[in-house]
Each structure stands twice: as structure tokens, then as C-alpha cells.
């Protein structure tokens, strides 16, 4: 692995002579700074008992830092500021986010390594009333979203007739459903499968997933050297079976 990364680094070196990239800075400082929200089970969660981050994305970033031979520092962020953290240089890379055109206007994306669908969640006792996507698209229905997430934008598309209610982190949209302040919310199929186990009073609306979406890390939009380096690493890790093993560890299945 280190030999492959060294070859990649040599190939990219001529392009980094004119301007220092994040790759140069990371290797020089010996530190990889990663922005993460810590509220997306099972991708990134902050364990209150240890105050440390755990999850699929956390394992990915720790592996990247290990292969680069640098230490890792997780920088707390929120969904509403995760993009600005990249553009302002507060961290070198983010844990996974959904690729969206709006985010791509100002930030760069690595290659994707996970694909998921979007599903609505409602209270299980209301499942007969809200058994389809269309049943939630109603002026008498309130849909909760979390400020800054890709679902916040998608809710406008899926539920144009409904009342949309955004909450700010650390509050989460599904908590509004649990509290009875909203009739439903939409989230990734990945998170939904975890939430209905943790909160048995929630249920997934059963008429199928929509909006297949790709997860990727965010990097600086114009830093192609750093982006290419991470993409080469992702490609190698896919070939080695690292991502397949990690998906199995967290009981995940990419679409």
C-alpha cells in the first residue's frame, strides 16, 4: 500500500511545485484534519462514554491516515457548516456526505464508495395513514428535516404540498417525529434501518426507496492533487477488499 501511495505521490509531484496542496501540508505537518458531524449512525457517531468518534466513516479516515503515516484529528462540524469548513480550510477532508449539485458548486468530491436510497419515517402507529410517499405530500402534513442536509433540499421536491420544518443540530429531524411535532421525515436507508431498531415506535414507509444517492468525501474544489491522491487510495482499497469488509462489519449493503 505504501509503495502504491509513493508512486502516486511521485506522479503528482510536478503539479504541486507551483502551489502547496493539502497533500503537501498534511505530509509536512504529519496531521490529517477531518471534519465530521458525529450524528449519523452508523457512519459517524460520537460516543458519549468516551467522547470519541466511531463508525464506518471514522474507520475509513483512520485507515487513510495510517496509510499516509500521519496522525488524525477529527474536527467537530455541523451539517449546516460542513461545506464551509472545507472552503475555509478548517479541515483537509470531510467524512462522507451526499453528492449534490449545490455542494459541488463550491466543494470538490472524491470518488464514491457507497450508494444508498432515501426513505420516509413515520410513527409506527400512523403507518396505515401514511403508507406511501404520496400520502405524506399533503398540506395537513408536517415533514421535518435537519438544516444543511441533502434531505432538506429533497423534501421540497418530494413534498411540495406539505409543511416543511427544519431543525438545527444537535437536534435531528426524526426526533420531531418521535415527539409528535412532525408527521414524518426522510433520511438515508442506511440511517433509517438503524433508527427503527433503536426506536421501535418508528417505521419506514413501505412503498420503496427513492433518489439513489452517492456518498463521497469532500475536499477543496480546486485541489486536484489532493483529490487524485485520495481517489487512488479509494481505488486501491476497493481492490483489496477493505470497503467490502467494512460494510460487513457495520451490516451495510451498498445499492
Secondary structure, DSSP 8 states (H G I E B T S, - for coil): -HHHHHHHHHHHHGGGSSS--HHHHHHHHTEEEEEE-SEETTTEEEETTTTEEESHHHHHHHHHHHHHT-EEEEEE--TTTHHHHHHTTSSSEES-EE--HHHHTTEEE----EEEEEEEEEEGGGTTTT-SHHHH-STT-EEEEETTSHHHHHHHHH-TTSEEEEE-TTS-HHHHHHTTS-SEEEEEHHHHHHHHHH-TTEEE-SS--EEEEEEE-EEETT-HHHHHHHHHHHHHHHHHTHHHHHHHHTT----
